[in-house]
Every structure is written in C-alpha cells, then in structure tokens.
Amino acid sequence: MLMSFPGFTLKPLVATLQRHRMVPLYVMAMGMGTVQAAEPTDDSSATAAVVAPATTQLQKVEVTGSAIRRVDAETAVPITILRTADLEKQGVTTTAELMQRVTGNNSISNSAGSVGNATGGASFADMRGIGANKTLVLLNGRRLANNAMSGTTSQGGAVDLNMIPFAAIDRVEVLRDGASALYGTDAIGGVINFITKKSLTDGTLTLGGDNPTHSGGGGSGDMSASWGFGDMDKDRFNVMGVFNYRKQQALNANDRSFDQDYVPGRGLDNTSGTSFPANYSQGDNAANPLGPACTGANQIASNGVCRYSTRNSINLLPQTEATSFFGKASGKIADDHNVSLEYFWSRNDNTTTVAPAPLTGLSLSPSSPYYPGNGITPLPTNFALDPTQPVGVNWRETAAGDREEKDQNTSQRLLLTFDGTVGGWDYNVGAGYNQNQVYNNVIGGYASDSALISGLNSGLLNPFGAQSDAGQAYIDANTYHGNYAVSTGRVASLDGKVTREIGDWFGAGPVGLALGGEYRHENFHESVDEFAGDLSSLGVDPNSAVAGTRSITAQYGEINVPVFESLELSAAVRHDKYSDFGSTTNPKYSFRYQPFKQLVMRGAYSEGFRAPSLYELNNPTYTTFTQGNYNDPRLCTGGNLQAGGNGGRDCNQQFLNSTGGNKSLSPETARNVTAGFVYQPMRNLSMGLDFWWIKVAGQIEEFPESEVFANPELYSDRIVRAADGSIDHIVTGLANLGNLKTSGIDVSTNYRFPQTAIGQFGLDLQGTYVTRYDYQQTIGGAYTDRVGDFQGYGVAARWKHNLTGTWNFGAARASITNRFTTGYKDYDTTTNGRVPSYSLWDLSAGYTFSKTLDVDVGVKNILNHEPPFSNQNYTFQSGYDPRYTDPLGRTLFARATYHF
C-alpha cells in the first residue's frame, strides 16, 4: 500500500529551486530522461512538485517506499521513476518491455519462457535477480493477485506484468530497496508501483505497429483509446476509461539462423534421442531404420542412434493477443472527502508451438508388420536382431503434428477507496477484490498415449515411417483438444491508514507519523482434467490438483523526525500474522542528510521476509520432465556411451523429475542495507550513486536439476534407477535451501546541455554494477558466485546500463538509446568459454502537429545485432539465451496519437 501524511519543506533547497528553477536533487537518483514528477509543469526542465512560483503553495506528493506524504519528494530510499509517455515515444508498448529499462531488474521470465512450459505467457519483474517472487508489484499502491500459474516457473507467486493495463499507466515508481516494514511479504528485492492516470477530461486515440526487417513473423500492432469528463474541482467528479489492444505474431526458430540446437564443437546439443523414424533397441544394442547415416529430415547421428532436431517446430516468441480496460469514477463527497471506484480487466491469449510429442519406453512385438525384417522396416546393420523378441521403441509422434497450446490469462480488480482529512488526520481506506485466472488448452498435436500404445500393439501404427490411411485416421481420431487445467487466484483486501504531523520536536520541522492496518484473504485453486494423465509429454499430473487458503492481518507505523534542518531520521515497523504459518515483525531505519544544498546523502537498514505462497505450500508431488537435456552419469558419462547404456535413452535426454510443494516450508528472511548520495554541482548536471547489500536466508527454491547430474555422487539419493540400471526419475522439489548474498551499485548521471539555436540536448545514464552474487545450494554448503558466470539456472550480469541522448526543438523531438549488458562465462565453458556482451542501439523521432496529433517513428536495434551464442539448455529455444536477449533483430516502429 502507498501511505501518506502531511510533509515539510526543505527551506534552503526549495528557495534555490524557486529562484533558479533548478532540476531538484531527487531527479539525480531517478534518472532524468525518463523521470518526471507526479504533476508536470509548464517548463520542461522543472520536473518536480517542489518547483513552483514563490506565491504558489507547494503540494504534498506520495512516494513509493515511505509512509510519508511530503512536499519534497527526495526521500531516504532510492527511487526510479519512469513516465510511459516518454517511453512510448521510444517504441515501448508493454509493461514487460518498460521494466527492461530498469537496470536493477534482472528479469529472466518472459513470454518466450511459455514455449514448452505453460505459464499463461507471463512476464515477471525480478529486482536484483533474487527471484520474481521477492519483488512486490503494486497498482496504485495496492496489491494485485499473483499469476495463478507462477508456481510452475519456480517463481512461487509473482504478478504477471502483462496483466498491467499499459495504456492507463501514467508513471512507474521503482523502489530499489527492501520494504517489508511497510508493504509486508514479497518486498525484499524492491517494490514496483504502477500508477494510473488520475483523471481525464479529453480523449485520445493511438494506433501503432512494430515490424522486424528480417523475413518471417514477430510483427505487432496496437491500438488504445481513452476518454474522460468532469473536473474534480469544478464539477466535483471525474469519470474516465482507457482501452488497449495489442497483437504480436509468433516468431519461429527457422526464421532466425542464430537459433541452433546442434553445434557440437561449441558444446551445444539440444536434439532429442526420441526420433522419427523411431530408434529401436534390443538389449544394449540400438539402431534406426535410416542409420547409421541418419539421413531423414531433422535427424542427426549420435552414439549409434538418430537424434531429432526440434528447431523447425519451436517458437522463439509465441503469438500473443492482449486486451485490457481500465475505468475509474471519482467524486467529492465534501470539500475534504473523496471517493473513487476503479476497475480493470486484462486478458492475454498466448499460443505456443513445440515439436511433435515424444513417446518413450514402448515395445513392438515381432508380430507387427512394421517389426524390423518383416518386409517394411529393414533389419539393423550394426547388430544381429533376435526376431523372436520384441524391440524397445522411442518414437516421435510426427503423424500427430506439432504440439500446440493456448493459454488464456485473465486478471481483474475492483477497488473502492475513500480519502480525506478529519481532525488534522489524513485518512485513506480501501476495499478491493483481485482475481487472476489461467486456462490451459491443447489445440493440436496431442494424441492419446494409451491409444497410440494400443495401435502399436495391434500392428496398426508404424513408428518407423509414414502411416497407412487407416493408421493416420486412427491418430487423428484420438487427438485431444480443449481445456486441461484451470488455475485461479483470488485476493480480497481491506486496508486503512491515518497520517499527520505531531509537532516540531527539535525546531527543525514537523514530525510526521503514519499508522495503518491491513487484512487480506487469499485463495488459490488449480484443477486438472483427467485426460492430462493420458498425455505424458504434457508434463502435467492429473493428481496434482491443488487448493489453499489463508488470511493475513497486519499493523504498521512509520515516523519521520527532522533532527536538524539538514538531518532527518525515520523508522518503520510492521507486524504480519498469517493463519497458516505464524507471525513476523520487520523494522526499517533510515536517514537523510543534506550538508549543503547541492548534496543529499542517505541510507537505510531493513529486515524483510517472504511467506511461502499457497502453491509452494500445497502443491502435491507430481512427475514431469526436466527442463534441460542431461547425460546419465553412469551409462553415458560425459556424453560417451558406457557398457549397458543406450544412446537413445541415456545420452542427452530429458529425464522424468519428481517435484512438488512442501507444507513444511518456512518464510524466507532478508536484511537490506542501502547507502548513497545524489549530487548536483551545477544547474544542469546531476549525479547519483546508491550502494546496496542484500542477504536472503532460507531461500525457497526447487533443488536445481542441473546439480543432480553435475554432482551425482553427492546427490545419489536424488537419482532413482529402474531395475535395468537406467534412470527412472530424479527427485528435486521445493525446500528452504541455503543463503544468498548480493551487492552492487546503482549509477545515475544526467546532463542537460545549454540551450542552443537548434534545440535542447540532454544525456542520461542509468546503470547497475553487481559486485557480488553468492548463493548456497544447500544449508551450510559452499557459496557459488554467479556474477558474470552461468551457474545454477542463470547468470547475474556484472554491468547493465541504459544510455539515452535526447533532443527537443519546439514540436520536434528525437532520442537515441544504448541498452548494454556485459558478457559472461557460458553454461559449459569447456566448449564455449564466454558469451559476448550484448549491446543494442535504438533511434526514434517525433513531431506534434498543432497539439492535436503526435507522430513518432523509429528503429529498435539499428545495427541488427543478433543475440550472442550460448550453449545453455534451460529453454526450448537454443543457440542463444532468450531470457536476456531479443530475437526480433532490427525492428521498425511507428505510432500516432490523436487528441480530441
């Protein structure tokens, strides 16, 4: 929640700002190019509420991360503010893309991750790279329902950024510090507050589109419209509504040459041992009808069998269709009392395609007409087949077609709020209802496992070649379509706060006090249709239906004490009580020191926590496939087939994985420290540094599957073998693992060049340097460093920055932006030592015609820089890492907005 109370004035700084119309100090920490104040002024260089004529009463503003409502917006905690109006001119059209402009955000969960992993197409923010479930996302200062499918992506509960109604957003305030003392659970890595437009008295219509210059798909188009009427001061009411629609075409792997799944010289082999024509085996011997050369389409020879290349079926980006509406009605009950009712609805349809389904562990009887040597399928050339015994078969079901899924993700919120002033106390009370619901559907390519096994046993189906007409008709008749899972998360809430000044204790300004409370009731339910159990490749267990509910009550308070005119001290504390695991109390202490008007120094210490999500607590144990391909450490050591091994079963395969929730989970706890300064040595130059340190204890994580295979002796209890010695499955599952320690520096510099005859130029740099990212796989275990090194499931980039140059001249404008991330050690450094740095340049230009029509055009990734090569095997896309890069290439965009 966003708390508030009457603020106070920094007298020397405000006087200077009023006299010289200087850019205020807090802009230095937030970044000028994309930073604006809560209320714009007529002068573009005056970007804060504190900049006002001397005769104007300064207005109080609310700032995310403090319970203080104050006149000067520079607080003791670091905040980045981004205005959507500025970013739209640079071609940004989604909240997920917007968050990529925050260098402290290390988002590795995006819509590309939904390919092969049903997530509803969700994208998440991940401040400091410590997990999306430890970044709190708010809309107008209040919570949203987490993505109902987020547990399946190891996020354990986070808000899907795609559900935020982008066209309704005025600005985004990003608190780059822990804030559990004010907001409760999840606010360890930071808080992201999406703030909508407060009111509208006119209308706009916007049309836009993006189109890659490469052939193939990936283009997108969008439309938004807004309208409002009523003036709160004159008419005592305002009604507004915003509608937004966006559709993006799918981008396929065969549209981009950098997506490769077989580059053995560089350690990349993401092909599958389940092939078409199928590999077959008898004892320790294996063969393929087209072996040993493996001359079939999508086939590659390896370890005596044929492997299947899936890249011709994979989406690099899914097809998405997003629709949203935001509406708000506000009114004055009395001069000092307001009421508002807001509602938003958002839907994202996400369609993905992956390769035909694999079916493994099959047996083909000698009576089948397709048995090798029976006249249709040739005998193996590399071993003597016993024609009286069946052969084992691993079959890729190409006759059923590529597997296609469609996820429909819908969010909505209804919020009623009252605010005003009574007896010197400002109050704000709200009641809300949030819901997120995800429908998972199969729409093609999913044939019944039991029917196919029966068809093989009867001799009707051919795993080694084209099907007969009867065989194809049989497969078509036994293909599933429709909904297989529904996940629903609901949050009902009631909150209230009061704030006021409580005297001038030290003669340095009024002391501010804020008190508040909150009640939330959370409910989660997931149901899975029975037919999911007949589709092993779906990776969903019909017995994994999960439900959970909890209630949370909280009380909190904050006090701000000016000790001297140059020094303020603040303290906050919050107590949360959960119905399902207990209570927690978390404090925060901060200071703000301004020794002279050009310099502000600040720092904070806080303690935080994250409660286990309902999904993490209640999800039962179920079996699915590993995300990556691995070698059996005993039967295919180092990728080399050993005695008793089978190349199509034991080498570079996805194995079964037993995973699930854990009712014994404890909350994650954290300690955060920040210290920094903002400095303005001259009128048009501002600089800022903020140092941060975070320690998380008892991380709730699924045990990394890669560690099971990398250290098989250490984790032998997690490898379960079948009677023949092959791997039956591995065991991971959620648990409180070891600690995580990370630290770094946020850098911001802004310079506005002197006004010239050809316009105003500006330069803005926002960067994050990570000095440390050490984590433990087990409690008390050794620490592993992830900075610049692919460890576990990802990497922490050493340095990221956004560098933006701007030009404004009357109604014309232009900007150029560099988005940069340093390189890192690759997943397998023995074959590919390093992934190069990634740098993109964007260019945009625009013009406003008679204050009625805004037109902006531009190019993203001007130099057409392709994603650098990586041999990671954590995603269905391969040859690069889609979690850190953009596969679209050079993309043209255009956008026009008409005001009426």
SVG drawing of the C-alpha trace seen along z (x, -y; Angstrom):
<svg xmlns="http://www.w3.org/2000/svg" viewBox="-21 -35 58 101">
<polyline fill="none" stroke="black" stroke-width="0.4" points="0.0,0.0 1.1,-3.6 1.0,-5.5 0.9,-9.3 0.9,-12.2 1.5,-16.0 5.0,-16.8 7.5,-19.5 9.8,-21.8 13.5,-21.8 13.7,-25.6 17.1,-26.2 16.7,-23.8 13.2,-25.0 14.2,-28.6 17.0,-27.9 14.7,-25.9 12.1,-28.6 14.8,-31.3 16.7,-29.4 14.1,-26.8 16.8,-24.1 16.2,-20.4 15.6,-19.0 18.1,-16.7 15.8,-13.7 15.8,-13.6 19.5,-12.6 18.6,-9.3 15.7,-8.6 17.2,-9.4 16.1,-12.5 15.4,-11.1 12.5,-9.0 11.8,-10.7 9.1,-13.2 7.3,-14.4 3.8,-13.5 2.4,-16.7 4.1,-18.2 4.8,-21.9 4.9,-24.2 8.7,-24.3 10.1,-21.0 13.2,-21.5 11.2,-21.8 10.2,-18.2 9.2,-18.1 6.4,-19.2 8.8,-21.3 9.4,-23.5 6.8,-26.2 6.4,-30.0 7.1,-31.6 3.4,-32.6 2.2,-29.0 1.6,-26.7 3.7,-23.6 1.7,-20.4 2.3,-17.2 3.2,-14.2 3.1,-10.5 6.3,-8.5 6.5,-4.7 8.6,-3.3 7.7,-5.7 4.6,-6.2 5.5,-9.9 3.5,-12.3 5.7,-15.3 6.4,-18.4 10.0,-17.4 10.0,-14.1 13.6,-13.3 13.4,-10.6 15.9,-8.4 15.4,-5.5 16.4,-5.2 13.5,-5.5 13.5,-5.4 10.5,-7.0 9.6,-6.2 6.9,-8.0 5.1,-5.9 4.5,-9.0 8.3,-9.3 8.9,-5.6 6.1,-5.3 7.9,-7.8 10.8,-5.3 8.7,-2.5 7.9,-0.8 4.3,0.6 4.2,3.2 4.9,3.2 7.3,6.1 9.3,4.0 9.1,1.0 10.7,2.9 13.6,3.9 14.6,0.2 15.2,0.6 18.8,1.8 18.3,3.2 15.7,5.5 17.2,8.9 14.0,10.4 14.6,13.9 10.9,14.9 9.2,13.6 6.7,14.8 9.4,16.8 9.5,19.0 5.9,20.1 7.1,22.1 7.1,25.7 6.2,24.6 2.6,23.5 2.8,20.2 -0.1,18.3 2.5,16.3 3.5,14.5 6.4,12.0 7.8,11.1 10.0,8.4 13.0,9.6 14.8,6.8 18.4,7.7 17.9,11.1 17.0,12.8 13.6,14.1 10.5,12.5 8.6,13.7 10.7,11.3 9.7,8.2 6.4,6.7 4.3,5.3 1.5,2.8 -1.1,0.9 -1.9,-2.5 -0.1,-1.5 -2.2,1.7 -1.6,5.3 -2.7,7.4 -3.4,11.1 -0.3,13.1 -0.1,15.1 -2.1,18.3 0.4,20.3 3.6,18.7 4.5,21.7 5.2,23.7 8.0,21.4 9.8,21.6 8.6,18.1 6.3,19.3 4.0,16.3 4.5,13.1 2.4,10.6 2.4,11.1 3.5,7.8 1.4,8.5 -1.7,8.1 -1.0,4.4 -3.1,2.1 -0.2,0.4 -2.2,-2.4 -3.7,-3.5 -0.3,-3.9 0.9,-7.4 4.2,-6.5 6.1,-3.7 7.8,-4.3 10.5,-1.7 11.8,-1.4 15.3,0.1 15.3,1.2 13.6,3.7 10.3,2.5 8.7,5.3 8.4,2.9 5.7,1.0 4.4,3.5 4.8,6.9 5.7,10.1 7.5,10.1 9.1,6.7 12.7,8.0 14.2,7.0 12.2,3.9 8.7,2.5 7.3,1.6 4.3,-0.7 2.4,-1.2 0.4,-4.4 -2.5,-5.1 -3.7,-8.4 -5.7,-10.1 -8.3,-11.7 -9.0,-12.6 -11.0,-15.4 -10.4,-14.8 -9.9,-11.9 -7.1,-10.2 -6.8,-7.5 -3.5,-5.8 -2.5,-3.5 0.9,-1.8 2.9,1.1 6.3,2.8 7.8,4.8 11.1,6.6 13.2,6.1 14.0,9.8 11.7,12.0 9.3,14.2 7.0,13.3 7.3,11.3 5.5,8.1 2.9,6.5 0.2,3.9 -1.6,2.0 -4.4,-0.4 -5.5,-2.3 -8.3,-4.8 -9.0,-6.9 -11.7,-9.4 -12.9,-11.2 -15.0,-14.1 -15.7,-16.0 -13.4,-18.3 -12.9,-17.4 -12.5,-21.0 -15.4,-22.5 -17.8,-19.6 -16.8,-17.6 -16.5,-14.4 -14.5,-12.7 -15.2,-9.6 -12.5,-8.1 -11.8,-4.9 -8.9,-3.5 -8.9,-0.6 -5.9,1.1 -5.4,3.9 -2.2,5.4 -1.4,8.5 2.0,9.9 2.7,12.6 4.7,15.7 8.4,15.7 9.6,19.2 13.1,20.7 13.6,21.4 13.1,17.6 16.4,16.9 19.7,18.5 21.2,18.0 18.7,20.4 20.6,23.7 20.2,26.9 23.2,28.8 26.7,27.2 28.8,30.0 32.1,28.1 30.7,25.5 29.1,27.8 25.5,27.4 23.4,30.5 19.7,29.9 18.5,32.5 16.4,35.4 17.1,39.1 13.4,39.7 13.3,39.5 11.3,40.1 11.7,42.7 11.9,44.1 15.0,45.6 14.7,49.2 16.8,51.3 17.2,54.9 19.3,55.4 22.3,53.0 22.1,52.6 20.2,49.8 19.5,48.8 17.4,46.7 15.9,47.6 17.8,44.7 21.0,45.3 23.9,45.1 24.0,42.1 20.6,40.8 19.6,39.3 16.0,38.4 14.5,34.9 15.5,33.4 17.9,36.3 21.4,36.2 23.6,39.3 25.0,39.7 26.1,42.6 24.8,45.2 21.2,43.8 19.5,41.0 18.6,37.8 15.8,35.4 16.2,31.7 13.2,29.9 14.1,26.3 11.8,26.4 8.8,26.6 9.8,24.2 8.6,20.6 11.2,18.1 8.3,15.8 4.7,17.0 1.7,15.5 0.0,13.1 -3.2,11.2 -3.6,8.8 -6.7,6.7 -7.3,4.5 -9.7,1.9 -9.2,-0.5 -12.0,-2.6 -12.3,-5.0 -15.0,-7.2 -14.1,-9.8 -16.2,-12.2 -16.1,-14.7 -18.4,-13.8 -17.4,-17.0 -14.6,-19.5 -12.2,-17.3 -13.6,-13.9 -13.3,-12.0 -14.5,-8.6 -13.3,-6.6 -14.2,-3.3 -11.8,-1.8 -12.0,1.4 -9.5,3.0 -9.8,6.1 -7.0,7.6 -6.7,10.7 -3.7,12.3 -4.1,15.1 -0.8,16.9 -0.4,19.5 2.8,21.7 4.1,24.4 6.8,27.1 7.9,30.3 5.7,33.4 5.3,35.4 7.9,38.0 6.6,41.4 9.3,43.5 9.6,46.9 7.5,48.7 7.7,52.2 7.0,53.5 6.0,57.2 7.6,59.4 4.0,59.9 3.8,56.3 4.1,55.8 6.5,52.9 8.8,55.0 12.4,54.8 12.8,57.6 9.1,58.2 9.2,56.7 8.5,53.0 11.2,51.9 14.8,53.1 16.9,55.1 19.6,53.3 23.1,53.3 25.1,52.9 23.8,55.9 22.1,59.2 18.4,59.0 16.7,61.8 13.4,62.0 11.6,63.8 12.0,61.0 10.3,57.5 12.2,54.4 12.1,51.3 10.9,48.2 11.3,44.4 9.0,42.7 8.5,39.1 4.8,38.7 5.2,36.6 2.0,38.0 0.0,36.1 1.7,32.9 3.4,30.2 2.1,29.7 0.1,26.5 -1.2,25.0 -3.2,21.9 -3.2,20.3 -5.7,17.6 -4.7,15.5 -7.3,13.1 -6.9,10.6 -9.3,8.1 -9.6,5.9 -12.3,3.8 -11.2,1.2 -13.3,-1.2 -11.4,-3.9 -12.2,-6.8 -9.8,-9.6 -9.8,-12.9 -9.0,-14.8 -10.7,-14.6 -9.4,-16.4 -6.0,-17.1 -5.6,-13.4 -5.3,-12.4 -7.0,-9.1 -7.2,-6.6 -9.4,-3.5 -9.8,-0.9 -11.6,2.3 -10.5,4.4 -11.1,7.7 -8.4,9.2 -8.6,12.3 -6.2,14.0 -7.3,17.0 -5.4,19.1 -7.0,21.6 -4.5,24.0 -5.7,25.6 -4.3,28.1 -5.3,27.2 -3.3,29.6 -0.7,32.4 -1.6,34.1 -2.6,37.7 -3.6,40.2 -0.7,42.1 -2.9,45.2 -4.4,45.1 -1.0,44.9 0.4,47.8 -2.7,49.8 -2.2,49.0 1.4,50.1 0.5,53.4 -2.2,54.2 0.2,53.6 -1.9,50.7 0.7,47.9 4.1,47.6 6.8,45.9 9.4,46.2 7.7,44.4 4.6,43.0 1.3,44.1 -1.3,46.0 -4.6,44.2 -6.2,46.3 -3.3,45.5 -3.4,41.7 -7.2,41.7 -6.8,43.6 -4.3,41.0 -6.5,38.1 -9.5,39.6 -7.5,40.0 -6.1,36.5 -7.2,34.3 -8.4,30.8 -9.7,28.5 -9.0,27.3 -6.8,29.4 -6.2,27.1 -7.7,24.1 -5.8,22.1 -7.5,19.3 -6.0,17.0 -8.1,14.5 -7.3,11.8 -9.9,9.8 -8.5,7.0 -9.4,4.2 -6.8,1.6 -6.7,-1.8 -4.2,-4.4 -4.1,-7.7 -1.3,-10.2 -0.5,-13.6 2.1,-16.0 2.7,-15.6 4.7,-18.7 8.2,-20.2 10.4,-18.3 13.8,-19.8 12.9,-23.1 13.9,-21.6 10.4,-20.9 7.3,-18.9 7.5,-15.3 5.4,-13.0 3.5,-9.9 1.7,-7.3 -0.3,-4.4 -2.2,-1.7 -3.6,1.8 -4.5,4.3 -6.5,7.5 -6.2,9.9 -7.8,13.2 -6.0,15.2 -7.4,18.2 -5.8,20.4 -7.2,23.4 -6.0,25.4 -7.9,28.3 -6.5,30.6 -8.7,32.6 -8.3,36.4 -7.2,36.6 -3.9,34.8 -2.9,38.1 -3.0,39.7 -0.5,37.2 2.9,37.8 4.6,35.1 2.3,32.5 4.2,32.8 1.1,32.4 -0.1,34.9 -3.9,35.0 -3.4,35.8 -1.6,32.5 -4.8,30.5 -4.0,28.1 -6.0,25.7 -5.1,23.5 -6.4,20.5 -5.0,18.1 -5.8,14.9 -3.3,12.2 -3.7,9.3 -1.1,6.6 -0.4,3.4 2.3,0.9 3.6,-2.5 6.3,-5.0 7.7,-8.1 9.9,-10.8 11.8,-13.1 13.8,-16.2 16.6,-16.4 18.4,-19.3 17.5,-21.3 19.9,-19.1 19.2,-15.8 16.1,-13.6 15.7,-10.2 13.0,-7.7 11.8,-4.4 9.1,-2.0 7.8,1.4 5.2,3.8 3.7,6.9 2.1,9.6 0.1,12.6 -0.6,15.5 -3.3,18.0 -1.2,20.9 2.4,20.4 2.6,17.7 3.7,14.1 6.6,11.9 7.8,8.4 10.1,6.4 11.7,3.0 13.3,0.4 15.5,-2.6 16.8,-5.3 18.4,-8.7 18.6,-11.6 21.4,-14.2 21.8,-17.4 25.0,-19.1 24.6,-21.7 22.0,-22.4 23.8,-20.6 24.3,-17.3 21.9,-14.8 23.3,-11.7 21.0,-8.8 20.9,-5.3 18.7,-2.6 18.7,0.7 15.7,3.0 14.6,6.6 12.3,8.4 10.5,11.7 8.6,13.6 5.9,16.0 5.7,19.3 3.0,19.0 -0.1,21.2 1.2,23.0 4.5,23.7 2.8,25.0 0.0,27.1 1.1,28.4 1.4,32.2 4.2,34.3 4.0,34.9 6.2,36.1 7.2,34.1 10.2,33.8 13.4,32.0 13.8,28.6 17.2,29.4 18.8,32.3 21.3,34.4 23.5,37.5 23.1,40.4 26.3,40.0 26.7,43.8 25.6,45.0 26.6,42.1 29.5,40.5 30.5,37.2 28.3,37.8 30.1,41.1 28.0,44.2 29.1,46.8 28.6,50.6 24.9,51.3 23.9,47.8 21.5,46.9 22.2,43.8 18.5,43.0 17.7,43.5 20.7,42.4 22.5,39.7 21.5,36.0 17.9,36.7 15.1,35.1 14.5,37.4 11.5,37.7 11.6,35.4 9.6,35.8 8.8,32.5 6.1,30.6 5.3,28.4 6.2,28.7 3.9,27.9 6.9,27.6 8.4,24.5 9.4,21.6 9.4,17.9 12.4,16.5 14.1,13.8 16.3,10.9 18.4,8.0 18.8,5.0 21.3,2.1 21.5,-0.9 23.7,-3.9 24.2,-6.6 24.1,-10.2 22.8,-12.5 24.9,-15.5 24.1,-18.5 27.3,-20.5 25.7,-22.8 22.3,-23.6 22.1,-21.1 24.3,-18.3 23.2,-15.7 24.9,-12.5 23.9,-9.8 25.4,-6.6 23.4,-4.1 25.2,-1.1 23.1,1.9 23.6,5.1 21.1,7.9 21.3,11.2 18.5,13.7 18.3,16.7 16.3,19.9 15.6,19.4 12.6,21.3 13.8,22.9 13.3,26.1 16.5,28.0 18.4,27.4 18.1,30.4 21.4,29.5 23.2,30.1 21.8,33.6 23.6,34.5 26.7,32.4 27.3,34.0 25.8,37.5 27.8,38.9 26.9,36.1 23.2,36.3 22.9,40.0 19.7,40.1 18.1,37.9 18.7,40.3 16.2,43.2 17.1,46.1 14.9,48.7 15.6,52.5 17.7,52.4 20.0,49.7 18.7,46.8 17.4,43.6 13.7,44.0 13.5,40.4 15.3,37.8 13.9,36.0 14.0,32.2 11.1,30.5 10.8,27.3 12.7,26.7 14.3,23.9 17.8,24.0 20.9,22.0 21.6,18.3 22.1,15.7 24.3,12.7 24.3,10.0 25.5,6.4 26.1,3.7 25.9,0.1 23.2,-1.9 24.7,-4.7 22.8,-7.7 24.1,-10.7 22.1,-13.4 23.2,-16.4 21.1,-19.0 23.3,-20.8 23.0,-24.6 20.1,-25.7 21.2,-26.1 19.7,-27.7 18.9,-24.2 17.3,-22.9 17.8,-21.4 20.1,-18.4 20.2,-16.0 22.1,-12.9 21.1,-10.4 22.8,-7.3 21.2,-4.7 23.4,-1.7 23.8,1.1 27.1,2.8 26.8,6.1 29.8,6.6 28.6,9.9 26.1,12.7 26.9,15.7 24.4,18.4 24.3,21.8 22.7,24.9 22.3,26.4 22.1,25.2 25.6,24.6 27.1,25.5 29.7,23.7 28.9,20.5 28.8,20.3 29.5,17.0 27.0,16.1 28.4,12.7 29.3,12.9 29.2,16.7 26.3,19.0 25.7,21.0 22.6,22.9 19.9,21.7 21.2,18.3 23.7,15.5 24.0,12.2 25.3,9.6 28.3,7.6 27.1,4.4 23.9,3.2 23.1,-0.3 20.7,-2.4 22.3,-5.5 19.9,-7.9 20.5,-11.1 17.6,-13.4 16.9,-16.4 13.9,-18.8 13.2,-21.7 9.7,-23.2 7.3,-20.5 10.1,-18.2 11.9,-15.6 14.4,-12.7 16.3,-10.3 18.9,-7.6 19.3,-4.9 22.0,-2.3 21.0,0.8 24.0,2.7 24.8,5.9 28.2,7.3 29.2,10.8 29.6,13.8 31.0,17.3 28.8,19.8 26.9,22.7 29.6,25.2 32.9,23.3 34.9,26.4 33.5,26.0 32.4,22.3 34.2,20.1 32.3,16.9 29.1,15.3 29.9,11.8 28.4,8.6 25.1,7.6 24.5,4.0 21.5,2.6 21.0,-0.9 17.5,-2.4 16.6,-5.6 13.3,-7.5 12.0,-10.8 8.6,-12.5 6.6,-15.7 3.5,-17.2 1.1,-18.9 -0.9,-21.7 -1.1,-20.0 -3.6,-17.6 -1.6,-14.9 1.6,-13.2 3.6,-11.1 6.6,-9.0 8.7,-6.7 11.9,-4.8 14.2,-1.8 14.9,0.6 18.3,2.4 19.5,0.2 22.7,2.3 20.7,5.6 22.7,7.1 21.9,10.8 21.8,12.5 25.2,13.9 25.8,17.6 25.2,19.6 25.2,23.4 22.6,23.1 20.0,25.9 17.4,24.4 14.9,23.2 13.2,24.8 14.9,22.1 18.7,22.8 21.9,21.4 21.2,18.2 19.6,17.3 16.1,15.8 15.9,14.7 18.5,12.0 18.2,11.1 15.7,10.2 15.4,12.4 13.5,9.9 16.5,8.1 16.2,4.7 12.6,3.5 10.8,0.5 8.0,-1.1 5.5,-3.9 2.9,-5.4 0.3,-8.2 -1.9,-9.7 -4.8,-11.9 -6.1,-14.2 -9.8,-15.2"/>
</svg>
